[in-house]
Amino acid sequence: MTATGQAGIAFGREEPADPSLSIVIPCLNEADTLGGCIDAAIEGMKSAGINGEVLVVDNGSIDGSQEIARTRGARVVNEVKKGYGSALRRGCDEARGCYILMGDADASYDFTQIGSFIEGLRAGADLVMGTRIKGAILPGAMPWKNRYIGNPVSTGLLNRLFRADISDVHCGMRAFTKEAYRSLDLRASGMEFASEMVIRAAMSGLTIAEVPITFHPDGRDRPPHLRPWRDGWRHLKTILLFSPTALFLVPGLALLGIGLLLMCAQLVAPLGEPLEFFGFRMDFHWAILGSLLALVGYQIVLVNFMAKVYAVNQRRGHEDKLLRRALQILTLERALLAGFVLTAVGVVVDGIVAWRWLRTDFGPLVTGYSRLFIFGSTLIALGVQTMFNAFFFSILRDDYGRDRP
């Protein structure tokens, strides 16, 4: 039976021929709450005056959820690959509407509130995020560790790195245009799908808006699919992998700088005596620590540039100013020359120490020469790293130079 609210706009249990909105609901054994969510979604479309469909993506239910969905008027598609993200990607690919709204099937989101999401999209937003933080979180709806630790940390870090300017990255109720979804090229298969969508939208310069919503307690009588620690780590990993600067460059430069500082400080110490620094004695062992930190930090910095080139090649990131400058300056030949110079200087320094050692008939060396030998050996290692990494960087660079869609 079909009811009519406005001219040319159909509501009800029958599948519309040309829906403007597709409400995508992932489902895995949600028989207790799925029917109510579908009813609320249909009522929400009726209240918003929009022609739409409810699309349930079943992810392997064995409790009869599929039949409940069909009985309530939803279209059902099956996704074999397990995972929240896999189900949602399949649903978005199958969606017929120019607008897509996603929400969970556990009755925690009120689908009758979809009107504000549609208004945001019609006003020009590409992605409209629901925000429980600026809305209402009913008692028992969100565990304290999610509300006060996991969500604030993830949201704050994502905003810091990608300038998304949102308040609730984990909110599972959000709407977007079909065009925007296609442009994002989302790939996550698990709960981290939520973070990936916001990150890619922010990196692509899409317009993101927020609407307050009410978050209800889970309506099921079983534990949720969400695993806070496991899924929290997956969200954090996704955020960091999309930001090579934060993951590699910043810690790499810090380690490299501290390492070089420790080694250079040892070079100005009195010959044969430890360095006195505000009453603290620093012997040549600190030069060994500095060498370790410098080598590790330098390799992490190199990985940063390789990760950025790979990300651009795979359309998982955008070229930044530092990467563009590095590609202009660091040709294979220049990098090989720099590596050769570092290695040559290191060989000369170690050669001086070796010559001194030979002159003492292989006797013990004073501390100052040990420090010098550590410094020279570190330069050799940095030079060799530079030369071999230059070839690998060149391989990535060749692919980077090809035309990309």
Number of C-alpha atoms within 10 A of each C-alpha: 6 11 12 12 15 12 7 8 16 23 24 20 19 15 17 17 11 13 19 17 24 25 27 30 27 28 26 21 18 24 21 17 20 27 22 19 24 27 19 19 26 26 18 19 26 22 15 18 17 21 24 28 31 30 25 26 28 26 22 16 14 12 13 11 23 26 14 18 26 17 12 19 20 27 18 20 16 17 19 11 13 14 20 23 21 22 27 27 23 19 26 23 12 14 23 21 19 16 26 28 28 21 23 21 26 24 23 23 23 19 25 18 20 24 16 18 27 22 14 20 20 12 10 13 21 23 27 24 28 30 25 26 17 14 13 14 18 13 10 11 16 17 12 10 12 15 16 11 11 19 19 18 15 20 20 17 15 26 18 11 15 17 13 23 16 17 19 20 26 24 20 20 24 20 30 23 21 20 12 19 21 11 12 19 14 17 14 20 16 18 22 23 24 21 22 22 18 24 24 21 21 19 16 14 10 17 15 20 22 22 18 16 23 18 24 19 15 18 17 16 8 8 8 10 12 12 11 13 12 10 15 20 15 18 23 18 13 18 24 17 16 23 20 20 19 15 18 21 21 15 16 24 18 15 22 22 16 17 25 22 16 21 25 16 17 25 19 11 19 12 14 15 14 18 20 12 10 6 7 9 11 17 18 24 17 19 27 19 15 27 27 16 21 27 20 17 25 23 19 21 23 18 19 22 21 20 21 22 24 18 19 16 20 12 14 18 21 16 13 10 9 11 16 11 10 11 17 9 11 15 16 19 13 13 21 20 15 18 23 18 15 21 24 16 16 24 18 13 20 23 14 16 20 17 11 15 16 11 10 11 8 11 10 10 14 12 19 20 22 20 26 22 21 21 23 25 18 25 25 24 16 23 24 18 17 23 22 13 20 21 16 12 24 18 13 18 18 9 14 17 9 9 7 10 4
